[in-house]
C-alpha cells in the first residue's frame, strides 16, 4: 500500500483540528451511526476546556488505496517545541491560513521550521466563507513570507487550495466546487513524496512519549529502515550513540482513525507506536541489536522563561491535596521534562524548590493546572526571564508581538508597550475600523501584560507573540503600580470587615474564606502594601438603637485565574496552588521578617 506522512501546521485558531475532524468523517473512518465529539483530536480535559491543541497527535486515514498519516499540531507559540519535534517524521506539510487574518507570528515560526527541513508545503487558505475574507491579499502575504524565509525555487512553487473546513470543502478555486475535501487529499498524494526508506536493520527516532496503565511507556516515531514486530529484541541508543537499555517489543501499534490498533509488522516509512521499553525517551533511537549508530535528532529552540516550583509550606498546606512532599513534586517534574522537550527542570536554591524553564506563561500554566488536578499542592514564584551572556554582554529575549485592535485604542496600546521598552516596527489597517500593530518587546515586559491589554481595549484586542531574538539588556522596567492588602490574622474572613476595607481597594476573596497571616486578600489603591484585619466583626452592645443596621453588600471580588496570578505577583510573593484554590501570599508571612528582608534588599 502506498503511504504518505503529513503534518497540518498553522497559527492558533486557523482551523487545524476542525479540518482533521472533517477529513476523518469524509474518508469513512467512522461508522454511520458513531457518535463523534467535535474537535475529536483534542482529547484531554484542558484542551477541551480552553479550545486549544496542546499536544501533537497522530491519526490516519485511507484515501484511494493510499494510507495518509496526519499529525495535528498545536498553534500556540508556547507549544512550538511539539511542532519542531514532529516535523522530523513527516515528508510534507499542509499550512492553513485564515482568509481574513492572513499569516500570523506562529505561521511564520512553523513555516520557517518546515522550510529548513526541506519540506515542500501545500498552502490551504481556510475560512473563505468569512464576510471579511481577502484571499488575494492573503496569498500575496504568504508568498512574501516564503521569500522572507529563504524558500528554495521548488518550495516557492507551492500549490494553493481554498475552502472552509467547517463547511467541509476545499477546491483549487475560491468559488468552488464546494463538494468535499477530496481535492486536498488528492493534492497530498500528488505533491508529497512517499517516505524515504534507508537500507539496513530496524531503526526509529522517538518523537513523542506517553504512558498507558496497561502497556507502560509508549514511544511513537517513524521507522527509518527495516521492520519491527512484537517480541523482537531491540536496544536504545541516546544522541551520543551510547546504549540506554535493551528490551523486547511487547506491542507494535499503528494509528487507524482515532484508535490505535496492534499490527503484525511495522514497515519502514510508517509512523508506529512501540510498547515494551522502560527508560527510553524522546530523541533516542530504537534499533535492532546489530545497529550501533544513532539517528541524528534536530536541536530544539531553548526556553525563554523560568518559574520556581516549591512545596506548599503555608498554614493551610495539606488540606486539599494529597501530594505535598518535595520528592513527589520532583518525580513529577522530571517525568514531564522527559516527555516534553521544550521544558527544562533544574534544582532550585534550596532542597524544596525546582526551577522549571519553558517557552511561555501558558505552557507553564498548563503544567501547573495538570499537576493541581492530579492532587499536588505547590507554591509558584514569579516568572523570570532567562538571560544569556555573550562576549561579556548580558542579552535578553525579545518577542515579536502582533496586536489587532480597534482604531480608537491604538494610542493606548502603543503608549503602554513603548513604556515597557517596546519598539514599533509596523502599523497597518486590518479590516474595517481595526489596526494591526507590530512591535518588538522584551519578554520581561509581557509577563502579566495580557489582562491589562484586555481592560485597556475593552476585550476587543487579539494578542499574538513569538520569540524573535536575543538583544542587549534594555535596563529596568516599571513594575506593578499598586500595592496589596495583606491579612494580619488567621481565621475566616468576615463580611463586615471586607465591607469596611473596600474603600482601600478591590478585594480578591469572598466572605467566609480561610485566610492566614501574610496572605494577600486584595489590591491596595496606592503603591504601598498595607496590613489589614479581615476578621474584625461588628461590635455589638446591649443598647438599642433607633437606626436600622445597614445591610452589608459586598462588591464582587476580583478573582484571578492561574495565568493572571503568575503575571500579577511581585518578586516577594508566591501563588499558592491547591486542587481547589488559588491564593496569593507573601514569601515571608511574618511582618517582621518582611521588614528585615526589604531592608536587606535595599542595602544590597
C-alpha positions as CSV (number, residue, x, y, z in Angstrom):
1,X,0.0,0.0,0.0
2,X,1.2,3.5,-0.9
3,X,1.9,5.7,2.1
4,X,2.1,9.5,2.9
5,X,3.1,11.2,6.2
6,X,2.0,14.9,6.6
7,X,1.6,17.4,9.4
8,X,-1.0,20.2,9.5
9,X,0.6,23.4,10.8
10,X,-0.9,26.8,11.3
11,X,-1.4,29.7,13.7
12,X,-3.8,29.2,16.7
13,X,-7.5,29.1,15.7
14,X,-6.9,28.8,12.0
15,X,-8.8,25.5,11.8
16,X,-6.3,22.6,12.0
17,X,-8.2,20.3,14.4
18,X,-11.6,21.1,12.7
19,X,-10.1,20.2,9.3
20,X,-8.9,16.8,10.6
21,X,-12.4,16.1,12.1
22,X,-13.9,16.6,8.6
23,X,-11.1,14.6,6.9
24,X,-11.8,11.6,9.1
25,X,-15.5,11.8,8.6
26,X,-15.3,12.1,4.8
27,X,-12.8,9.3,4.4
28,X,-15.0,6.8,6.2
29,X,-13.0,6.5,9.4
30,X,-16.2,6.5,11.5
31,X,-19.3,4.3,11.2
32,X,-22.5,5.9,10.0
33,X,-24.1,5.9,13.5
34,X,-20.9,6.5,15.5
35,X,-21.0,9.4,18.0
36,X,-18.0,11.7,17.4
37,X,-17.0,14.6,19.6
38,X,-16.4,18.0,18.0
39,X,-12.6,18.5,17.6
40,X,-12.1,14.8,18.3
41,X,-8.3,15.2,18.3
42,X,-8.3,17.5,21.3
43,X,-8.7,14.6,23.7
44,X,-7.6,15.8,27.1
45,X,-9.7,17.9,29.5
46,X,-7.6,21.1,29.4
47,X,-7.6,21.1,25.6
48,X,-11.4,20.7,25.5
49,X,-11.9,23.5,28.2
50,X,-9.6,26.0,26.5
51,X,-10.5,25.0,22.9
52,X,-6.8,24.7,22.0
53,X,-4.4,21.9,21.0
54,X,-1.5,21.3,23.4
55,X,0.0,18.0,22.4
56,X,0.8,16.9,18.8
57,X,-1.2,13.8,18.0
58,X,-1.2,11.3,15.1
59,X,-4.2,9.9,13.2
60,X,-4.5,8.0,9.9
61,X,-7.0,7.6,7.1
62,X,-7.3,5.7,3.8
63,X,-7.9,7.6,0.5
64,X,-7.9,5.9,-2.9
65,X,-5.7,3.0,-1.8
66,X,-3.2,5.3,-0.1
67,X,-2.7,5.4,3.7
68,X,-2.2,9.0,4.9
69,X,-0.7,9.5,8.4
70,X,-1.7,13.0,9.6
71,X,-0.2,14.8,12.6
72,X,-2.3,17.5,14.3
73,X,-0.1,20.2,15.9
74,X,-0.6,23.0,18.4
75,X,-0.9,26.6,17.2
76,X,0.4,28.5,20.3
77,X,4.0,29.7,20.3
78,X,4.4,28.3,23.8
79,X,3.9,24.8,22.4
80,X,6.2,25.3,19.4
81,X,8.5,22.5,20.7
82,X,5.8,20.0,19.8
83,X,5.8,21.2,16.2
84,X,9.7,21.3,15.9
85,X,9.8,17.7,17.2
86,X,7.3,16.1,14.9
87,X,8.5,17.7,11.6
88,X,11.3,15.1,11.5
89,X,8.7,12.3,11.0
90,X,6.7,13.8,8.1
91,X,7.5,14.3,4.4
92,X,5.1,17.2,3.7
93,X,3.1,19.8,5.5
94,X,-0.3,21.5,4.8
95,X,-0.1,25.1,6.1
96,X,-3.5,26.5,6.9
97,X,-4.0,30.3,6.8
98,X,-7.1,32.2,7.8
99,X,-8.6,34.0,4.7
100,X,-9.3,37.1,6.9
101,X,-6.3,37.2,9.3
102,X,-3.6,36.1,6.9
103,X,-0.2,34.8,8.0
104,X,0.4,35.4,11.8
105,X,3.5,35.0,14.0
106,X,3.1,31.3,14.6
107,X,2.5,30.7,10.8
108,X,5.9,32.3,10.3
109,X,7.6,30.1,13.0
110,X,6.2,26.7,11.9
111,X,6.7,27.5,8.2
112,X,10.3,28.5,8.8
113,X,11.0,25.2,10.6
114,X,9.3,23.2,7.8
115,X,11.3,25.0,5.1
116,X,14.5,24.4,6.9
117,X,13.8,20.7,6.9
118,X,13.4,20.9,3.1
119,X,9.7,20.1,3.1
120,X,7.5,21.4,0.3
121,X,4.3,22.9,1.8
122,X,0.8,22.8,0.4
123,X,-1.0,26.1,1.2
124,X,-4.7,25.9,2.1
125,X,-6.5,29.2,2.6
126,X,-9.2,28.3,5.1
127,X,-12.4,30.1,6.3
128,X,-13.1,31.5,2.9
129,X,-16.8,31.8,3.9
130,X,-16.0,34.7,6.3
131,X,-17.6,38.0,5.4
132,X,-14.3,39.9,5.7
133,X,-12.2,37.3,3.7
134,X,-9.4,38.7,1.5
135,X,-7.9,35.7,-0.2
136,X,-5.9,37.6,-2.9
137,X,-4.0,39.8,-0.4
138,X,-3.5,36.8,1.9
139,X,-1.9,34.8,-0.9
140,X,0.4,37.7,-1.6
141,X,1.3,37.9,2.1
142,X,2.0,34.1,2.1
143,X,4.3,34.5,-1.0
144,X,6.2,37.4,0.7
145,X,6.6,35.2,3.8
146,X,8.1,32.3,1.8
147,X,10.6,34.7,0.2
148,X,11.4,36.3,3.6
149,X,12.1,32.8,5.0
150,X,14.6,32.0,2.1
151,X,12.4,29.3,0.4
152,X,14.0,27.5,-2.5
153,X,12.5,27.8,-6.0
154,X,10.9,24.3,-5.6
155,X,9.3,25.3,-2.3
156,X,8.1,28.6,-3.8
157,X,6.2,26.6,-6.4
158,X,3.5,25.7,-3.8
159,X,0.0,24.5,-4.7
160,X,-2.8,26.6,-3.2
161,X,-6.3,25.4,-2.3
162,X,-9.2,27.5,-1.0
163,X,-12.1,26.3,1.2
164,X,-13.9,26.1,4.5
165,X,-13.0,23.2,6.8
166,X,-16.2,23.9,8.9
167,X,-18.4,23.6,5.8
168,X,-16.3,20.6,4.6
169,X,-14.9,21.6,1.3
170,X,-11.6,22.6,-0.4
171,X,-11.1,23.4,-4.1
172,X,-8.5,24.8,-6.4
173,X,-10.6,28.0,-6.9
174,X,-12.2,30.2,-4.3
175,X,-15.6,29.8,-6.0
176,X,-15.6,26.0,-5.6
177,X,-16.9,23.4,-6.5
178,X,-18.0,23.2,-2.8
179,X,-18.3,19.3,-2.6
180,X,-15.8,17.8,-0.2
181,X,-12.1,17.7,0.9
182,X,-11.2,15.3,-1.9
183,X,-9.1,17.9,-3.8
184,X,-6.9,18.4,-0.7
185,X,-6.3,14.7,-0.2
186,X,-5.6,14.3,-4.0
187,X,-3.1,17.1,-3.8
188,X,-1.4,15.5,-0.8
189,X,-1.0,12.2,-2.7
190,X,0.3,14.1,-5.8
191,X,2.6,16.7,-4.1
192,X,4.0,14.9,-1.1
193,X,6.6,12.2,-1.8
194,X,6.5,8.7,-0.4
195,X,8.6,8.3,2.8
196,X,12.3,7.9,2.1
197,X,13.4,4.5,3.3
198,X,17.0,3.7,4.2
199,X,18.7,0.3,3.8
200,X,19.6,-1.9,6.8
201,X,18.1,-3.2,10.0
202,X,15.3,-1.7,12.1
203,X,15.9,2.0,13.3
204,X,13.4,4.5,14.6
205,X,13.8,8.0,16.1
206,X,11.4,8.6,19.1
207,X,9.4,11.8,18.7
208,X,6.6,11.5,21.3
209,X,6.2,9.6,24.5
210,X,3.2,8.8,26.6
211,X,2.2,6.4,29.4
212,X,-0.5,3.8,29.3
213,X,-1.7,2.0,32.5
214,X,-1.7,-1.4,30.7
215,X,1.2,-1.2,28.2
216,X,3.5,1.1,30.1
217,X,5.7,3.5,28.1
218,X,4.5,4.0,24.5
219,X,7.1,5.6,22.1
220,X,5.9,7.0,18.8
221,X,8.1,7.7,15.7
222,X,8.6,7.0,12.1
223,X,10.5,3.8,11.1
224,X,13.6,4.9,9.1
225,X,14.8,1.5,8.0
226,X,13.9,-2.2,8.3
227,X,10.8,-3.5,10.0
228,X,9.7,-4.4,13.6
229,X,7.2,-6.9,15.1
230,X,6.1,-7.9,18.5
231,X,8.7,-9.9,20.6
232,X,11.7,-8.5,18.6
233,X,14.8,-7.9,20.6
234,X,15.9,-4.2,20.3
235,X,18.1,-1.8,22.1
236,X,18.1,2.0,22.6
237,X,20.8,4.5,21.7
238,X,20.9,8.1,23.0
239,X,22.0,11.1,21.0
240,X,25.7,10.3,21.6
241,X,25.3,6.7,20.5
242,X,25.6,5.2,23.9
243,X,23.3,2.3,24.8
244,X,20.5,3.2,27.2
245,X,18.6,-0.1,27.6
246,X,17.9,-3.4,26.0
247,X,14.4,-5.0,25.8
248,X,11.8,-6.7,23.7
249,X,8.9,-5.1,21.8
250,X,5.7,-6.1,23.6
251,X,3.3,-4.5,21.0
252,X,3.5,-2.6,17.7
253,X,0.6,-0.2,17.4
254,X,-0.5,1.7,14.2
255,X,-2.9,4.6,14.0
256,X,-6.2,3.9,12.4
257,X,-8.6,6.8,12.6
258,X,-8.8,7.9,16.3
259,X,-7.9,4.4,17.5
260,X,-4.5,2.6,17.9
261,X,-4.6,-1.0,16.7
262,X,-2.0,-3.7,17.1
263,X,-0.3,-4.7,13.8
264,X,1.8,-7.7,13.0
265,X,4.7,-5.9,11.4
266,X,5.7,-2.2,11.3
267,X,7.3,-1.4,7.9
268,X,9.9,1.3,7.1
269,X,8.3,4.7,6.4
270,X,5.2,4.1,8.6
271,X,4.5,6.0,11.8
272,X,4.0,3.5,14.7
273,X,3.9,3.3,18.5
274,X,6.1,0.7,20.3
275,X,5.5,-0.6,23.8
276,X,7.8,-2.7,26.0
277,X,10.7,-0.4,27.0
278,X,11.2,1.2,30.4
279,X,13.6,4.1,30.3
280,X,13.8,5.2,26.6
281,X,12.6,8.7,25.9
282,X,12.3,11.4,23.2
283,X,15.2,11.9,20.8
284,X,16.5,8.3,21.5
285,X,16.9,5.8,18.7
286,X,15.2,2.4,18.9
287,X,17.0,-0.1,16.7
288,X,17.9,-3.7,16.1
289,X,20.7,-5.0,18.4
290,X,23.1,-5.1,15.4
291,X,22.8,-1.3,14.9
292,X,25.4,1.0,16.7
293,X,24.8,4.4,15.1
294,X,22.0,6.6,16.4
295,X,19.8,8.7,14.1
296,X,20.7,12.4,14.4
297,X,17.9,14.5,16.1
298,X,17.3,18.2,15.3
299,X,18.1,20.6,18.2
300,X,15.1,22.4,19.8
301,X,14.9,26.2,20.4
302,X,15.9,27.0,24.0
303,X,13.4,28.0,26.7
304,X,13.0,31.7,27.5
305,X,11.0,31.8,30.8
306,X,11.6,30.1,34.2
307,X,9.3,29.6,37.2
308,X,10.2,28.3,40.7
309,X,8.0,25.3,41.8
310,X,8.1,24.8,45.6
311,X,6.4,22.7,48.3
312,X,3.4,24.4,49.8
313,X,4.6,25.5,53.3
314,X,1.7,27.8,54.1
315,X,-0.6,27.3,57.2
316,X,-3.3,25.7,55.1
317,X,-0.9,23.1,53.5
318,X,-2.2,19.5,53.1
319,X,-5.9,20.3,53.5
320,X,-6.9,19.9,49.8
321,X,-4.2,17.9,48.1
322,X,-2.5,14.6,48.9
323,X,0.8,15.1,47.0
324,X,2.7,17.7,49.1
325,X,6.2,16.3,49.5
326,X,9.2,17.7,47.5
327,X,10.2,14.2,46.5
328,X,6.8,13.6,44.7
329,X,6.9,17.0,43.1
330,X,10.5,16.3,41.9
331,X,9.5,13.0,40.3
332,X,6.5,14.6,38.5
333,X,8.6,17.5,37.1
334,X,11.4,15.2,35.8
335,X,8.8,12.9,34.2
336,X,7.3,16.0,32.5
337,X,10.7,17.1,31.2
338,X,11.4,13.7,29.8
339,X,8.4,13.7,27.5
340,X,8.3,17.5,26.8
341,X,11.5,18.6,25.1
342,X,10.7,22.3,25.4
343,X,10.7,22.1,29.3
344,X,13.9,22.0,31.4
345,X,14.0,21.2,35.1
346,X,16.9,22.1,37.4
347,X,17.2,22.0,41.3
348,X,16.4,25.4,42.9
349,X,18.2,27.4,45.6
350,X,17.0,25.1,48.4
351,X,16.1,21.4,48.7
352,X,12.4,22.0,48.4
353,X,12.3,24.0,45.1
354,X,12.9,23.4,41.4
355,X,13.4,25.9,38.6
356,X,11.2,24.9,35.6
357,X,12.1,26.7,32.3
358,X,9.7,26.7,29.3
359,X,8.5,28.7,26.3
360,X,5.9,31.0,28.0
361,X,3.4,31.6,30.7
362,X,0.7,29.5,29.0
363,X,2.9,26.4,28.7
364,X,3.9,26.6,32.4
365,X,0.3,27.4,33.5
366,X,-0.9,24.2,31.7
367,X,1.7,22.2,33.5
368,X,0.7,23.7,36.9
369,X,-3.0,23.1,36.1
370,X,-2.4,19.4,35.2
371,X,-0.5,19.0,38.5
372,X,-3.2,20.6,40.7
373,X,-5.8,18.3,39.0
374,X,-3.6,15.3,40.0
375,X,-3.7,16.3,43.6
376,X,-0.5,18.4,44.0
377,X,-0.1,21.4,46.3
378,X,2.5,23.9,45.2
379,X,3.8,27.4,45.7
380,X,4.9,29.1,42.5
381,X,7.3,32.1,42.2
382,X,7.1,35.0,39.8
383,X,8.1,34.0,36.2
384,X,11.7,35.1,35.4
385,X,13.2,35.6,32.0
386,X,16.3,33.6,31.1
387,X,19.2,35.9,30.1
388,X,22.3,34.9,28.1
389,X,25.9,36.1,28.4
390,X,27.9,36.6,25.2
391,X,31.3,38.3,25.0
392,X,30.7,39.7,28.5
393,X,27.4,41.3,27.4
394,X,24.1,40.5,29.0
395,X,21.4,39.5,26.4
396,X,17.7,39.2,27.0
397,X,14.9,37.6,24.8
398,X,12.7,39.9,22.7
399,X,9.4,38.8,21.2
400,X,7.6,39.8,18.1
401,X,4.1,41.0,19.1
402,X,1.2,41.5,16.8
403,X,-1.9,43.1,18.2
404,X,-5.2,43.5,16.2
405,X,-7.1,46.3,17.9
406,X,-10.0,48.8,17.2
407,X,-8.7,52.1,15.9
408,X,-9.8,54.1,18.9
409,X,-7.5,52.1,21.3
410,X,-4.2,52.1,19.2
411,X,-2.8,55.1,21.0
412,X,-3.2,53.5,24.5
413,X,-1.7,50.2,23.3
414,X,1.3,51.7,21.6
415,X,1.9,54.0,24.6
416,X,1.8,51.2,27.2
417,X,4.2,48.9,25.2
418,X,6.7,51.7,24.4
419,X,6.8,52.5,28.2
420,X,7.7,48.8,28.5
421,X,10.7,49.3,26.2
422,X,8.8,48.0,23.1
423,X,9.8,49.2,19.6
424,X,7.0,49.8,17.0
425,X,8.0,48.1,13.7
426,X,4.8,48.3,11.6
427,X,1.3,49.6,11.8
428,X,-1.4,49.0,9.1
429,X,-5.1,48.7,8.7
430,X,-6.6,45.2,9.2
431,X,-10.2,45.3,8.1
432,X,-12.8,48.0,8.8
433,X,-12.1,50.1,11.8
434,X,-9.2,47.9,13.0
435,X,-5.5,48.3,13.0
436,X,-2.7,45.7,13.2
437,X,0.3,46.9,15.3
438,X,3.6,45.1,15.2
439,X,6.3,45.6,17.9
440,X,9.4,44.1,19.2
441,X,9.0,43.9,23.0
442,X,11.3,42.3,25.7
443,X,9.8,39.1,27.1
444,X,10.1,40.6,30.7
445,X,7.6,43.3,29.7
446,X,5.0,40.9,28.5
447,X,4.7,38.9,31.8
448,X,1.2,39.8,33.1
449,X,0.5,42.3,30.3
450,X,-2.4,40.4,28.6
451,X,-5.1,41.2,31.3
452,X,-4.0,44.9,31.2
453,X,-4.3,44.9,27.4
454,X,-7.8,43.5,27.5
455,X,-9.0,46.1,30.1
456,X,-7.4,48.9,28.0
457,X,-9.2,47.8,24.8
458,X,-12.5,46.6,26.5
459,X,-11.7,43.0,25.5
460,X,-11.5,43.7,21.7
461,X,-7.8,43.2,21.2
462,X,-6.3,40.0,19.7
463,X,-2.8,39.4,21.0
464,X,-0.1,37.2,19.4
465,X,3.5,36.8,20.3
466,X,6.5,34.8,19.2
467,X,10.2,34.6,20.2
468,X,12.3,36.8,17.9
469,X,15.9,37.0,19.1
470,X,18.3,37.9,21.9
471,X,19.3,41.6,22.2
472,X,21.4,43.6,24.7
473,X,19.7,44.1,28.0
474,X,17.4,47.1,27.9
475,X,17.5,48.2,31.5
476,X,15.0,48.3,34.3
477,X,11.2,48.2,33.7
478,X,8.3,49.8,35.5
479,X,6.8,47.2,38.0
480,X,3.3,46.8,39.3
481,X,1.8,50.2,40.1
482,X,-0.3,49.2,43.1
483,X,0.5,47.6,46.4
484,X,-1.5,44.8,48.0
485,X,-3.7,44.3,51.1
486,X,-2.2,41.7,53.4
487,X,-4.1,39.8,56.1
488,X,-2.5,40.3,59.6
489,X,-4.5,37.5,61.3
490,X,-5.5,33.8,60.7
491,X,-9.2,32.7,60.6
492,X,-12.2,33.1,58.5
493,X,-12.9,36.4,56.6
494,X,-15.9,38.4,57.8
495,X,-18.3,40.3,55.5
496,X,-18.4,43.3,57.8
497,X,-14.6,43.6,57.8
498,X,-14.3,43.2,54.0
499,X,-17.1,45.8,53.5
500,X,-15.1,48.4,55.6
501,X,-11.9,47.5,53.7
502,X,-13.4,48.1,50.2
503,X,-12.5,51.8,50.3
504,X,-8.8,50.7,50.5
505,X,-9.1,48.9,47.1
506,X,-10.7,45.9,45.3
507,X,-10.9,42.6,47.3
508,X,-9.7,39.2,45.9
509,X,-11.6,37.0,48.4
510,X,-15.2,36.3,49.4
511,X,-16.6,36.4,53.0
512,X,-16.3,33.1,54.9
513,X,-13.0,32.1,53.3
514,X,-10.0,30.7,55.3
515,X,-7.2,33.3,55.5
516,X,-3.9,33.4,57.2
517,X,-1.3,36.0,58.3
518,X,0.7,37.1,55.2
519,X,-2.0,36.1,52.7
520,X,-2.9,38.7,50.0
521,X,-6.6,39.4,50.2
522,X,-6.9,42.4,47.9
523,X,-5.3,45.2,45.9
524,X,-4.3,48.5,47.6
525,X,-5.4,51.6,45.8
526,X,-1.9,53.2,46.5
527,X,1.6,52.0,45.7
528,X,2.5,50.6,49.2
529,X,1.5,47.3,50.8
530,X,-1.0,47.6,53.7
531,X,-1.6,45.1,56.5
532,X,-5.3,44.8,57.4
533,X,-7.6,42.7,59.5
534,X,-10.3,40.8,57.5
535,X,-11.6,39.0,60.7
536,X,-13.0,42.1,62.5
537,X,-16.7,41.7,63.2
538,X,-19.2,44.4,64.2
539,X,-19.0,45.4,67.8
540,X,-22.4,44.6,69.4
541,X,-23.8,46.3,72.6
542,X,-26.9,45.7,74.7
543,X,-28.2,49.3,74.0
544,X,-31.0,49.5,71.5
545,X,-30.6,52.0,68.6
546,X,-33.3,53.6,66.6
547,X,-31.3,53.5,63.4
548,X,-31.6,50.3,61.3
549,X,-28.4,48.4,60.6
550,X,-27.2,48.9,57.1
551,X,-27.2,45.8,55.0
552,X,-23.7,44.7,54.2
553,X,-23.5,44.5,50.4
554,X,-20.1,43.3,49.1
555,X,-18.7,44.2,45.7
556,X,-17.9,41.0,43.6
557,X,-14.2,40.2,44.4
558,X,-11.6,40.4,41.6
559,X,-10.7,36.7,41.3
560,X,-7.5,36.0,39.3
561,X,-7.0,32.9,37.1
562,X,-3.8,30.9,37.3
563,X,-2.1,32.8,34.4
564,X,-3.3,36.2,35.7
565,X,-1.9,35.3,39.2
566,X,1.5,34.4,37.7
567,X,1.7,37.7,35.9
568,X,0.3,39.7,38.9
569,X,2.6,38.7,41.7
570,X,5.8,40.7,42.6
571,X,9.3,39.4,43.4
572,X,8.4,38.9,47.1
573,X,5.2,37.0,46.5
574,X,4.1,33.4,45.7
575,X,1.0,31.9,44.1
576,X,-0.3,29.0,46.3
577,X,-1.9,26.4,44.1
578,X,-4.0,23.5,45.5
579,X,-6.6,21.3,43.8
580,X,-9.5,23.6,44.9
581,X,-7.9,27.0,45.5
582,X,-5.5,29.6,44.0
583,X,-4.3,32.0,46.7
584,X,-1.7,34.8,46.7
585,X,0.7,35.2,49.6
586,X,3.9,37.0,50.6
587,X,7.1,34.8,50.7
588,X,7.7,35.9,54.3
589,X,4.5,35.5,56.2
590,X,5.7,37.2,59.3
591,X,5.6,41.1,59.1
592,X,8.9,41.4,61.0
593,X,10.7,39.0,58.5
594,X,9.3,41.0,55.6
595,X,10.7,44.3,57.0
596,X,14.1,42.7,57.7
597,X,14.2,41.3,54.1
598,X,13.1,44.5,52.5
599,X,15.9,46.4,54.4
600,X,18.4,43.8,53.3
601,X,17.3,44.1,49.7
602,X,17.6,47.9,49.8
603,X,21.1,47.8,51.3
604,X,22.2,45.2,48.7
